[in-house]
């Protein structure tokens, strides 16, 4: 990575961030399942 102000390189640890975003179809199915 790089500091935008100084242009100095900054070490960044590699990391994986996995975010789960359900689709509208899945949300609708879950909502329909809760109504029964």
Secondary structure as UniProt FT lines:
FT   TURN            4..6
FT   HELIX           24..35
//
